[in-house]
Amino acid sequence: MASVIDPEKHADLIGLQRAVFAADRELHAYSGVEAEPLRGAVRQAAAVKNRALEESGLVQEHGWYTAEQDLKQAARAAERG
C-alpha cells in the first residue's frame, strides 16, 4: 500500500517527526544523572508532532497507526537523504 505521506505536501510534518527523532537520540546519548529535561523535550516534540498530524486530517482519514507509521518512514527516508 502506498504511503499516506507525500514528502512535498507534508514536509512540515516530516520536519516535526525528525525533531522527535533528534530529541530521542539526544536523550539516549545522555549519560548524566538527571535526564528529566531531555525526557520533557521528547514529550514536547512528540506532542507538537501529534497535534500537527491530527490537524492535517491524516489521522481522521487513515487512522493513527497508518498516519504515524507512514510519517516515521518518510522522516527516516528524509534523514537518509
N, C-alpha and C positions, 0 to 999 in steps of 0.2 A: 504494500500500500504506500502511496506517495505521502510525503511529509506534509503536514498542515502548515508548516513554517516556510514562508518564502523569504530567502535571505535578504532580498532588497526591500520588500514591503515591511518585514518585521525586524529590520536592523536594530531598532531601538530595544526590542525585547531580547535580541541576541546579546546586545551590549550589557543589558541588565543581568542576564544569565552568566555572562563572562565575569561580571563583578562579583557574583555569588561564588563562582569557582575561585576567583583570586582571593577573596576573603577566607574561604575554606582552606585553600593552600597555605595562607599565612597562619591560620590557626594550627594546622597540622605541623607546620615547621617550627612553631614556637616551643621552646623547651623551658620556659620560665615557670615560676610558681603560680602566678595569678593570670589565668587565661580568660577570665570572665569578660573583659573588654573586647577581646577578639571574638568570643562566642556571641556577644551582643552585636558586633559588626556583621557577623554571618547572618544572624537572625534578622537584622535590619535590612540587609541587602536582599535576603530571600523575601521578606515582606513586601518590599518595594517591587520586586520582580513579580511576585504573585498578584499583587494589586493590578499592575500593568497588564499581566497576562489575562486576568479576568476582564478588565476593561476593554481589552482588544476584541472580545466576543468569541475568541477561540475556545474558551472553556465551555461556554454555553453551546457552541456549535459541535464540538468534538469531545467534550468531557475533559476533566482534569488530567487523567492519565495520559491520553494521547497528546494533548497540547503540551504538557510538561515534558514528556519524553522526547517528543519531536524538537522542542526548544533546546533541550540539553544536547541532542545530537547535532543540531545546527550550530550551537555555540562551540562544541568540540571541533566541528569541521572548520569553523572560522578561526579557532585558535591554531589549528594545524596549517592554516593558510590555504 
